[in-house]
């Protein structure tokens, strides 16, 4: 008896955003969070999941009219007061340059439905299924090392639906946050958490 138009009603979009906010788990914070946009001139947003819709939706999802990625959420939140240097692909040298020219780096790593899920999902066409190990992909591990070597403050954001080895991130980065697959409003929710409007209060289910 619920109209299809209710799928993205204002109330339900608000509920989606609130669900994302409540799911985020802060795993490490040396005091860098919350970020203060009044003290930042440049934010580097780096990593394959920074501007990825795939990394928002996981394996079981409908279709939203608009997806707010982590990069877009931060850009919308800080406006024109802070310059965004964004890099989402895997050219290591360019990512290093972005980091070196930023006051703080938001490093977005992880998986999506093409990399994990139940084998045979329509999203992964029999090529994914269970992971062979709990390591991030090699190119992501290489990118983490390059960014860590710049010495810049780093907030590491992981988008994934399962366990991953975060020992390196915990050792090298200033903050580590698990964002899971936060849905179409995920970027908006992430910005609010990163800048202290919302306190991350989620707990790990694993």
Secondary structure, DSSP 8 states (H G I E B T S, - for coil): ---GGGGG-HHHHHHHHHHHHHH-EEEEESS--S--TTS-SEEEEESTTTT-SHHHH-SS----S----HHHHHHHHHGGGSEEEEE-S--HHHHHHHHHT-SEEEEEEE--TTTSSSTT-TTTTTS-SS-SSS---HHHHHHHHHHHHTT-EEEEEEE-SS----HHHHHH-SEEEE--S--TTHHHHHHHHHTTSS--------
